[in-house]
Amino acid sequence: MDERYYWIALNLVPRIGKVTYHRLMSYLGGPEAVLSAGEKELMKIDNIREGIAKKISSFRIEEELKRELDLIEQAGVSIVTLKDPSYPENLRSIFAPPPVLYVKGGLIEGDTISIAIVGSRTPTEYGRLITDKLSKELAKRGITIISGMARGIDSCAHRGAISVGSRTIAVFGCGLNIVYPPENRGLRDKIVENGAIISEFPMSTMPERMNFPIRNHVISGFSLGTVVIEAAEKSGSLITARYALDQNREVFAVPGNVDSSRSRGTNRLIKMGAKLVEDVDDIINELPSYIKGKLLTPSSNSKDGPVRINLSEEEEYLFSLITSEGEHIDFIIEKSKLPSSHVASVLVRLELKGLVRELAGKMYVREL
């Protein structure tokens, strides 16, 4: 049997976490030897108790592996083990990296230059706006955006990278057979087209609460640094930030409203020494020189966003009144001295051309 199958099989054994997996491999030399070992031999290994030894020695390899391989094939998923040259280098360097990665889409060498963006599942409009801006600007520089495809900030970060035709990778806290959250099925498919979805969990693993800190360990480990945008005091995003520090990665935080509960976590990170982020240069300036030398300049990137072409004089004028911070429609009407219905019509045309975006409360912001 192909050695890779033994890697997959050992990963299927219940209660075998990454640390235990590596301890077993270190003692016995490989997954085939681990799965062939008897209960008594396994219990000679430090911290391998009777319960785990029994699960390994009684594991039905052929039956369980066949079921898993069928699911992998049906879903069009590939397997990357820690032994493979294609295993992500950033991830390989952390403590207890996932021995097995399930991948749908593709991983490339350029994904080494990656930044994670994480944050609240219920962000404010400010949080969504800054996430959209940072993810797009980082992606335009050739940086792969990593996140967890959760509701809120994560999804916004993935969409930002996709909107400028750049790469993004989603790390799942469940098997790749599961779409979680379910409303992100379309986003998942777009991420696969523009990068990859990955998981260390077997195919049908459900999105149980205990899996998400494990997922966060991979998000931070895959990246050169982690940007936290809007996080409460006990947010899972802070777990990702703590992992990043443990992995000797950069931690960035976007400051928020001091009166908002969603900003307490990020503001606390800044107090503790996280790099304060106001714009994309605050992130890029902290990257190693050899990485900065590989980045695209905005002018060299053909995915610089929508091109302003074929605009009428009215469209040009109204566009000039809108800033990246946002303007209310009443302000635009007042400044333009045009009828409100006419202004609304022009704004719709600008939005269809990808130049502006409507926010809540009839606020409009530039997309460039």
N, C-alpha and C positions, 0 to 999 in steps of 0.2 A: 504493500500500500504506500502511496506517495506520502512522504514525510509531512507535507503540509496538512494532510488529513488528520494526522495525530495532533498537530497544533490546534486544529479546530475542535477535535474531539475532547481534548483536555479542557478547553475553554467552555465546553458544554456541561462539564461536571458541576452540579450544584454546590454552592458555598466555596468554590475555588476563586478567591479574589486574586488581584494582580500580585500582591506581595507573596501570597502562598504559591501561586504559579511559578514565580521566579525562584522561590526557595526550593521547590521541588526540582525545577530544572537545574539549579546549581548543584544540588546533591546527586542527582541521578544522570544528568548529562543531556537529556532530551525528552520530549513528550512521549515517545514510544516506550522508553524505559520506565517512565512514571506510570503509564497505563498498564504496563506488564508486571509491575511490582506487586508483591503480596502485601497484605495488611500489616504484618509484623515488620517487614522491611520499611514500609512507609512510616511507621510509628517511631522508627529510630531517628527520624529527621526532627530537628528542633521545631517545636510548636505545632507539629502535625499530630492532632489528637485522634482518638479512636473513631469518632464520628466521620471525620473527613477521610481517614484511611479506608473506612468501609465503603464510602461513596465512590472512591476511586477504584478500589479493587473489585467492586461489584458492578461497575458501570458497563452498560450494554453497548459497547462501542459500535458494532456494525449496525444495529437497529437505530440508535440515536443519530449516528453520523449520516446514514442514508437519508433519514427524514430531513436533516439540516441541509445536506447537499442538494436535495430536491428543491427545497425552498430557495436556496441561493441561486440555483439555475433558473427557476421560474421567475425570480425577481430581477434577473440580469445583474446580479451583484458579483463583485470580485473580492478575493481575500488577499490581504497583505499581512505577512507575519513579520515579526521582529527580525527574522533572519534574512528577509528579502532586501535587496539593494534599493528597492523603490519605497521602503518604509520611510516616512517623513523624518528628516534629520533632527528638526527641533524636538520632536516628540521622543525620538530615540535617546536623547541626552538627559531626560528627566528621571527622577527616581521612580522605579516600578512602572515603566511604560506599558501600555496595553500589549500583550503578546500577540493578539490577533486584532486586525481591523477589518470590518466589513465596509466595502466601498462601492457606492453606485455613482457613476460619473467617472471622473479621472483625477488623479493626483499628479502634479508636475513638479519639476525641480524648483520652478519659480515660486511655489507656494511656501518655500522657506521664508520668503519676505512677506510676512503676514502680521496683521494686527487684529486682535479680538475686540469686538465692541459688544458690551452686555449692559443690561439695565432693567428698569422696571417693566413689569408686564402690563401696567396701567399708567403709561407716561402721560405727562401733560403735553399740550401742543408745543411748548418750548422744547421738551425732551425729544419729541418726534422731529422737530425742525432741525435741531442741532445734530441729531443722529443722521438724518438725511444728508446734511451738509458735510459732515466729517467723513461719512462712508463714501460719498461720491468723490470727494477731493483726495482721499487716500487711494481709492481705486484708480483714479485717473493717473496717479503717480506709479502705478504698477504694483500696488500692494494688495495682496489677497485679504479679503475681509472674512474673519472667522466669527461665528456666533452659534447659538443653540436653537434657532428657529422657533423660539418661544414667542408667545404673543408680545406685542409692544415693541420695545427697543430692539430686541434681537431681529424680529421680522423686518423692521424698518431698515436696519443695517444691511441685511441681505438684499432688500429691494433697491437700496441706494447703489450698491455695487452693480447689480444687474442692469439698472437703468442707464449706466454709462458703458455697458458692454464688457465689464471686467469680471474677474473671478471672485467667487465666494464659496465658502465651505461651511456646511451646517453639521454640527456634532450632535448626535441624538442621545437621549437618555433612555432609549428603548431600542428594540430591534428595527431593522430597516423595513420589515413587513408592516410596521405600524405607522400610521400618519398621526402625529401629535404635535400641536393641537389639530383636530380634524379639519378645521377650516383652512389650514395651510397646505392642502393637497396641491393646489395650483402653484404655490410658491415653491414647494418641494421640487416639482417637476422643472421649474425654471432654474433652481439652484443646480440640479443635475446637468442641465444644458450649459451652465456657466461655471461649472466647477465640480463639486461632489457633495454628497451626504455620506457621513461616516458614523460608525458605531463600533464599540468594543463588545456589545451585547449580542448574543445569539438572535437569530432572525425574528422569532415570535415573542421576544421579551416585552412585557407590558411596561408602560411608563410609570413605574412605581416611584414613590417619593424618594426612596433611598438611592435610586439610580442617578438622580440629578447632581448631587455633589461629585459623584464619580465622573459624570459627563463633564462637569466644570473643570476637573483636573486635566482633562484632555484639551478643552478649549484653551486654557492658559498655557499648557505645555506645547501646543501646536504653534503658538504665536510668539513673536518677539516682545510683545507687550500687550496689556489689556487696558482698554478704555472703559470706564464705568460712567454711565449717564443715567442719572436719577435712580437712586437706590435707597430704600428705607434702612433703618438701623439694623434689621435682621434679615436683610435681603440675601438671596442666593448669589447675587452678583458680588457681594463682599467675600463669599467663599472663594469665588473665582479669583478675586484680587489677592486673597491670602495665599492661594496656591501659586499665583504668579510670583509673589515675593519668595516663597519657598523654592521656586524653580529658578531663582535669580533672573526673573524677567522684569521689565519695566511695568509700573502701575501708573495709570493716568486717570484723572477724574475731572469731570466737567462741573464747575460750581453751580449751585442752584439757589432758588429762593429760600432764605433762611427760615421763613415761616411755613414752608412746605415739608410734610413728613417724607415726601419722596426724595428730598434733598439731604436729609440728615446723614444718610450713609456716605454719600459722595463728599459732602463737606467735611465729615469726620476723616475720611481718607486723606483729604488735602491737609488737614491738621496734623495727621500722622506722617506726612512726608510724600504722599503721592504727588506726581507732577500735575499742576493745574493746567487745564486745557481751555484756551479761548479760541484757538484756530488750529488748523492742521499743522502749521509749522511748529507748534509746541510739542507735537508728537514726533515729527520727522527729525527735529533737532536733537532728540535724545537717542536716536538710532546710531549704531556704530558707523564710523566713516566709510568702511568698505560696503556697507549696505546703502548708505546715502548715495554713494557713487554709482549704484546700479539703478537708482530710481529714474523714472521718466520725468522730464520737465513738463509743465502744463502745455507748452507750445509744441512739444514733440509727440504728444499723445493725440492720435486721431480721434479718440473717443471723448473729445473735450465737451461733449454735450450738444444740444440743439444749435444749429447755425441760424443766425438771424438773416433770413433771405425773404425776398418778396413781401416785405411789410409795407402796408399803406402808410401815408403820413400820419393818420390818426392812430394806427397801431404803434408806430414808432414813438409818437408823442405820449400816449398813455403808458407805454412800456417804460419810458424815461421817468415817469412819476413814481414807479414802483421800486422799492428798495429790497435788499435781501433780508432786512428786518421785518418788512411787511407794512402795508398801508391799508387802511379801511376804505371800503368803496365810497363812503361819503366824502372822504378827503380827496379821492381821485375825481369824483364828480365836481366837487367845489373848485379844485385846481384847474380842471379841464374846461369848465363852464359849458359842458355838453349835457344834453338831456340824459337822465338816469338810465332810461331804457337803452339808449344808444351806447352808453358806457358799458352797461352789462353785456351787450352784444359783442362789443370789441374785446372785452375781457375773456369772453368765452372763446373767441378766435385765438387770442394769445395763449390761452390754456391748451387748446387743441394743438397748437404749434409747439408746445412743450416749453414755452418761455416763462409762464407764470403758473402758480398753483394757488387754488383757493383753500384757505384754512377756515376753521370754525369762526362764526361771527362775521362773515363777509370780509375777512382779511385776505389780502393777496400778497404773495411774496414772489421774488424772482427765482427762477430755476437755474439761472446761469451764475 
